[in-house]
Amino acid sequence: MSSATNLDFYSYKPLDKKGEEYDLSQLQGKVVLIVNVASKCGFTPQYEGLEKLYAKYQDRGLVVLGFPCNQFGSQAPGTSEEQVSFCTLTYGVKFPVLGKIEVNGDKAHPLYEWLKKEKPGLLGMKRIKWNFEKFLISRDGKVVDRWASTTTPASLTSRIEEELNKPSSSSSETPAGPSNTA
């Protein structure tokens, strides 16, 4: 298996709720907010705020990806499909919620190993502390920010807008000059 540190964001293919690959390369040029989620956590109401962000900015290129994780107090019990059903029925979530994963330890998903390496937490910590930690990925697939569980989705608005306003490095536009597009 390739080391997580040798890949980039678009190389990963986590599984969706049905166990099929979700190819992150389809998100090239998008701003992505990645969150490890749970259905029975004190932070679970953040689903509502995450959905509001997604609804407000999806037309501008924001994708929110939820990854159910049962590693913190067994707060994401049941199957991946049960987790997706919960957040859809309870919070009206329309953003992609993928298959259950582990984010720490020997069985941590390689995507999360990469995220933690690219953007360590406070004091260089390379582990996820709890449910609803958030990572912001730029249009170019770089980890540009990381927030703790206590950070509310609403407080991310200005940072998300900042990233959405930046062109992708693969864009033909020149940031300093006028656009030559019709």
C-alpha positions, -999 to 999 in steps of 0.1 A, spaced: 0 0 0 12 35 -9 21 57 20 -5 84 27 22 110 26 31 103 -10 -4 110 -24 -23 142 -29 -60 149 -19 -73 138 -53 -56 104 -52 -79 91 -24 -110 70 -30 -128 65 3 -159 43 2 -194 57 2 -223 44 23 -228 14 -1 -191 5 0 -184 19 -35 -154 41 -42 -160 79 -40 -132 93 -62 -120 126 -48 -106 135 -81 -141 145 -91 -137 174 -67 -108 191 -85 -114 228 -86 -139 227 -57 -134 240 -21 -140 210 2 -149 210 39 -142 175 54 -158 167 88 -157 135 108 -193 132 120 -214 112 145 -251 108 152 -251 107 190 -226 134 199 -231 167 216 -219 183 184 -244 164 162 -266 195 158 -237 209 137 -252 189 108 -277 217 105 -250 243 102 -229 222 78 -260 218 56 -266 255 56 -230 262 45 -234 236 17 -268 250 5 -254 286 6 -222 279 -13 -225 247 -33 -233 268 -65 -200 286 -59 -180 254 -56 -182 242 -20 -186 206 -12 -190 193 23 -180 157 29 -191 139 61 -173 108 73 -191 90 101 -166 78 127 -174 56 157 -141 60 175 -151 86 200 -175 73 226 -192 50 201 -213 79 190 -217 67 154 -233 33 159 -248 11 132 -240 9 95 -229 36 71 -264 36 56 -280 41 90 -257 70 97 -266 86 63 -303 80 69 -301 96 103 -285 128 91 -308 130 61 -340 125 80 -331 144 112 -312 174 97 -322 174 60 -285 168 50 -280 168 12 -242 170 12 -223 137 7 -220 116 38 -197 87 30 -189 54 46 -179 50 82 -141 52 88 -115 54 115 -96 86 118 -69 76 143 -49 45 151 -36 16 131 -68 14 110 -71 51 103 -82 58 67 -52 70 46 -71 102 37 -72 111 74 -35 102 78 -28 126 50 -50 154 64 -34 151 98 1 152 83 -7 182 61 -24 202 89 -15 191 124 -36 203 152 -27 224 182 9 220 192 16 198 162 -9 171 173 -14 145 145 -46 130 158 -82 139 157 -94 147 192 -132 142 188 -161 142 164 -168 172 141 -132 183 135 -131 201 103 -105 205 75 -108 230 46 -93 220 13 -85 246 -14 -95 244 -51 -60 231 -56 -63 202 -32 -42 217 -4 -53 216 33 -56 253 42 -72 252 76 -83 229 104 -108 235 132 -117 218 165 -151 203 172 -161 233 192 -158 256 161 -193 261 147 -200 258 110 -214 294 109 -181 307 121 -164 293 90 -183 315 66 -157 342 60 -128 316 56 -149 296 32 -158 327 12 -121 336 11 -112 303 -5 -142 304 -29 -130 338 -41 -95 324 -50 -90 310 -85 -76 276 -89 -39 275 -99 -50 256 -129 -72 286 -138 -62 306 -168 -71 339 -150 -44 361 -138 -51 371 -102 -36 406 -105 -51 415 -138 -85 416 -155 -100 383 -168 -97 377 -205 -127 355 -206 -158 364 -225 
